Amino acid sequence: MSIDRPEGGERAILVHVHFPAGRMQEDLTEFKNLAHSAGADCVDIITGTRRAPESNYFVGTGKAEELRVSVAAHGAELAIFNHALSPAQERNLERLLQCRVVDRIGLILDIFAQRARSFEGKLQVELALLTHLATRLVRGWTHLERQRGGIGLRGPGETQLEVDRRLIRKRIQLITQRLTKVRKQRQQGRRSRRRASIPTVALVGYTNAGKSTIFNWLTGASVYAADRLFATLDPTLRRIDLAEIGPIVLADTVGFIRHLPHDLVEAFRATLEEVGEADLLLHIVDAHDPNKAATIAQVQTVLESIDALDVPQLLVYNKIDLCSGQSPGLDRREDGSVKRVWCSAENGQGKTELLSAIIASLGKHIVQAEVILNPKQAKLRAQLFQMGCVISEHIDQTGHSHLTLRMPQIDWERMDFSKEL
């Protein structure tokens, strides 16, 4: 049977270790927000400084004892570390503290599990959870050497650990197959939009930067938006019409965070492909965040991991209502192109500037022109209508078709209007 492990709870001790250098640096304020988003009731915060993690408890023995005393004094049911722990470190800490221990990755996975609403989102979160759990199964069992047997059932059998791993492998395979089907459906949707010459604009950014609020602001949708980390997990697509360039599709996506667990990136790859295939990324930044330069760099790191760095980006500094003296407007480069947009989706400031920046950014890749086709070019005319790029048509007395077209630059360059198909 399973060893007696403490039940999870909401009264939590937060543990944050400062490392003077290296990639293990984490932000304490963000950690508090993550714990709050997960529903934890923080009763104490234990902090310390180390040059490197200790192999047994991650923290030193003295700090581990301080943590044990705090857990006992506050009656805490949970200890949350702002760092990734090894399975052995989690096991050793739970034995010492006699309470559940969760690391940063487990905390983020728990938040994702709470937030997922759609069938696809739940599948993606379950895949990440199972992949994470598969490396930690050894913690929970004392009967690993016990074999199945008995009259008529003797033989090598399986350990309970092997049974669990086999069941998890089967479930992972099933979820992966379902997500592969979802990925194909999304690819089919993107192909349909490309055939119809409808550009896609994806909203990306650090978690809680205000992506869903901007999405609702621009589309009139009612996607759930809240001042909390990872409020949005399920991607949403909405079509809006812009007079100058025609229809576009806006895609709201999951927020990024520093050291986003690799399992989550892989599990949400079907969703994140919307980002890599977009024509433009609106990189939403919290203008009021004092660490916005670092969050921008973290978003770029995630974009690199999903091969989306080559997609054109437009920086959108949101929440200017929280910044004293900042007004809505555009910052331009020397060539006149828009570099940065300042706005506030919360109070409606800067919408005109943002839409004009989107139009200017997409307009570089959209061609609107008039062509004249003779009656022998009926197949070419039919092809243009099938592509969905005909805005209007007028047929003169000689039978010539005067077409007003709008299409991506790349499609325009492929067309040969001198040919008679």
N, C-alpha and C positions, 0 to 999 in steps of 0.2 A: 504494500500500500504506500501511498504518498507520505512523506514525512510531514510532521505538523508544522505548517508554515503560517505565520500570522496573516490574518485577513487584512485586505487593503482598507484604507480609510481616508478621511479628508484632513485630519489634524496632522500637519506636516512640518518637519524640520528641513529647512533649505541649507544645502552645503555648497559653498562656492570657494574655489581655490584660485588664487591669483598666481599665474606663471609669468615671470618677468619677460620672457621672450618665447617665440615659437607660435605654432598654429593652434595651440590649445587655449588661447585667450578667449574668454567668453565675457559677456556683458551681464553684470549683476541685475541692473534694472530690467533688462529684457527677460532674464531668468524669473524675476518676480512676476512679470506679466504673464509668462508662460504658465507658471504655477497657478496664478489666479484664473487664467483661461481654462485650465484643466479642472477647476473647482476646488483646489486645495485651500485649506484654512491654515495659513502660515503662522505658526506659534513661536518660531525662533529661527534665526539665521546664523549659521556657523561659517565663519570665513577664516582663511589662512593663506599663507604664501609658501610655495615650494618651487624648487628648481625643476623637479621632475616628479611624476607620480610614484608612490610607493607600491610595490608589487602586491602586498598583502591586502591592504585596506584602501589603496589609492592615496589616502592621507596618512600622516605619520601615526604612530601608536598613541602619542599624547593627544593628538587632535581626535583620534577615534574614541578615546576614553571620554574626552569632553563631549563628544557627540552622544555617546551612550548615556552619560549623566543627564544631558538635556532631554533626550528621548524619555527617560524615566521620569524626570521632573515634570514634564509637560503632558505626560500621558499620550505622546505622539504615536500615531499608527503608521506613519510613513516617513521615510527619509529620502529626499530627492536631491540628487547630485547634478550640478550644472556641467557635467562632463560625461563622456562615454566611459562606462565601466566594463571590465571584462567579466565573463560569467563567474570566474573564481572570486573576483573582488566582490561581486554582488553576494555570492554565497557566504563569504567570510564576514561581510558586514551584517548580513541578516542574522547570522549565528551570534554575533557580538551584541547587536542592538535589540534583537528579539522583536523586530518589526519589519515591515516590507521596505525594500530598498529599490528605488527606481532611478535610472540614469537619464541623461538629457534625451537620448534617443527614445527611450521608453515613454518619457513624458510627452514628446511631440507625437508619437504614435497614438498615445491615449487621447490627445486632443483631436487628432484626425478621426479616430474611431467615434468620438462624440459628435463630430460635425457632419460626417458623411450622411447625405439624405437620398441621393439617387442610387439606383441599382448599380450603375457603373462605379460611382464613388465608393460604395460599400465594398465592392469587389476589389478595388484598388487598395483600400485600406486593409482589408483582410489579407491580401497577398503580402503586403509589407509586414503586417503583424506576424504572419506565419513564417516568413523568411527570417525575421528577427528571432522568433521563438525557437526555430530549429537549432540555433547555436547555443541555446540555454536549457535544453531539455534535461541535461545531466544533473541540474541542480535539484530537481524535485523528487528523486526516487532513491529509496534505500534497498530495493530488491532487484538491482540491475543484473545480478547473477542468477536470479531465480528463473528456472526454465519451466515451460509448460510441459506437463506430462500426465501420467495416470494410465490406467488400464485402457489399452486401445489408442492411447495418445502419446506413447513414449517416442522419443526421438530427439534430435538436436533442439527443436523448438526455437522460440525467439525470446529475448529478454523484453521486458516491458518497454525499455528505451527504444529497442528496435521496432516494436509494434507502433509506438508513437511516431517515430520518424517515418515509418512506412505510410501511416495514415496522413501525416502532414505532407509527404511527397505527393500522394494521390490528390489531396485537396489543392495543392499548389498547381499541379498539372491541369486540374479541372478549371481553376480560376484563370490560369494563363490562356487556356483555349477560349474561354469566354471573352477575355480581354482582347485576344487576337481578333475575334469577330467584331468587337466594338471598334478596334483600330481600322478594320476594313470598311466598316460603315462610315467612319469619320473620313477616311480617304475618299470614299465615293462621294460624300458631301462636298469635300474640297474640290474634287474634279468637276462636279456640277457647277459650283460657283465659278471656277476658272472658265468653263465653257460659256457661262453666262457673262463673263468679263466683270464679275463682281469682286472687288478687292476686299481682303480681310484685314482688319485692324485689331490686334490683340493687346489687351491691357496686361502689363507685367509690372512687378515691383515688389518691394519688401512687404512682408505681412503688416497689415494695419496701416498702410499708406493711404487708403481711401479708394481703392480700385473699384469696388462694388458701388460706392456712392457716386463716383464719376460715371460708371456704367449706367446706373439708374437715371442720373442727371441728363445724359446724352440721349438715352433711348426711351425714357418714360417707363421703363420696366420697374418691377418691384422685387428685385433680387435682394435677399437678406443681407443687410449691412449693419455692422455693429462695431463699437470701439473696443475691439478685442482681437487677439492674435488668431489667425486662421479662421475668420468668420466664414470665409468662402472656400469650399472644396470642390463643389460640383461646377464644371464649366457651363457657361450659358452663352448662347449666340443670339443676337438680335440684329435685324436689318433696319438701317435708317437711310433716308434719301437726302442727298446734298445736291442742291440745284446746280452747282458748277461741275460736278463730276459724276452725278448719278448715285445709284444705290451703293452702299458699302455694308459689310457685316462686321459688327463689333463682337469680340470674344472676351469674356471675363474669365480669368484664370486663377489658380491657386497662388497664394502669396509665397514668396521665398523667404528664407531665413539663413543665417550663417550656419555652416556645417550641417546643411540639410541632409538627413540620413540618406545614404546611397540607396537603401531599400525603397525609400519613398520616391526617389527620382525615377528608379526603374519601374515601380508600380504605377506611377502616374505618367509614364512615357506616352501612352495613348492620348492622354489629355494634353501633355506638353507639346505634342507634335503640332497642335494648332498654332503654337508660338513659332516653331521652326518654319512652318509653311505660310506664315502671314506675310502680307505685303508691307506692313508697317507695325512697329511696336510702340505703343504709348507707355513709356517707362515712368510710372507714377512714383513721385518722391514726396515724402512728408516734409514740407518746407519748414515746419516748426521743430523738426528733430535735430538736436545738436550734433548727432552722429550721422547725418545724412550722407556725408562723403563715404563713410565706411559701408553704409547700407547699399549705396550705388555700386560700390566695388563688389559686394557680395552678390548682388543681382547679376552683374556681369560674369561672375564666376559660374553661377548656375546656368546662365545662357550659354556659356562656353561648353559646359558639360552636356548640353542637349543640342549642340551644333547650331545655335541660333544667333551667333555674334554677327553674322553677315547680314542679318535682316536690318533694314534702316530703322533707326530709333528716333523718337522725339521725346525729350525730357519734359515732363509735366510736373511742376512744383505745386502740389495741392496744399490745402489748409492754410492759405495766406491770411485767413481771418484770425489766426492765432499769432500772426507775426505783426508786430507794431511797425507801422510806416510802410508796409509792402502793399502795393496796389496791383491789380491785374494788368497784364501786358505781355509783350513778346520781347525776347532777347534774340538778336540776329547776329549771324557771322558776317565776316567781311564781304562775302559774296552775296549777302542779302538773304540767305536761307535762314529759316527759323532754327535756333539752337535750343531755346528753352521757353516754356509757357508758364506764366504765373496765374493761378486761379484758386477758387474755393468752391468745391461742389456743394459744400454744406450750406452756404448762403447765396449761391448762384452767381458769384463774381467770375468774370473771365470766360464765359461760355462762347461768346462771339470770337474772342481771340483764339480759343482752343480749336473751334471748328475751322477757322480760317487757316490755322497752322496745319490741320489735318488735310485740308483741301490742297494747300500749297505743297505738302509733302507727297501726297498721292498724285497730284496733277503732273508731276514730273514724269510719271510712268503711264499717264493716260493721254491718249490722242483723241481729239474730237475734230472731225473733218467731214467735208461733203465730197461725194464721188458720183460720177455719172456712169451708168451701165447701159449698154445697148441690149436689145432684145435677145441677142445670141448669148448673152452672159447670164441667162436665167439660172443656171446651176450655181454660179458664184453668188447671185442674189439670194438664192435659197440657203446657201451656206452661211451667209451673213445673218440672215434671220434666225437660222438654227443656233448660231453663236450668241444670239441675244444682244447684239451690239448695234442694232438699227434703232435710232431714236425716232426718225420720221422718214416718210417716203412721199415723193411726188412724181407722177408719171406724166410726161409731156405729150403733145399731140403726135410726136414721131415714135412714141413707144419707149423712149429712153427713161430709165428710172433715176431720179435724183434722190440719193440717199444721204441722210445725216447720220454719221457713225460715231460711236464712242467705244474705244477698245484699248486694252493695254498696249504700250509701246512695242513690246516684243511681238504681239500678234499683228500689229500694223506693219511691222518690218517684214513679216513673213508673207503678207498678202501681195499678189501680183494682179493689179486691176486692169492690166493691158491684155491679159489672157482671156480667151473665149473657151470656157470649159465645155 
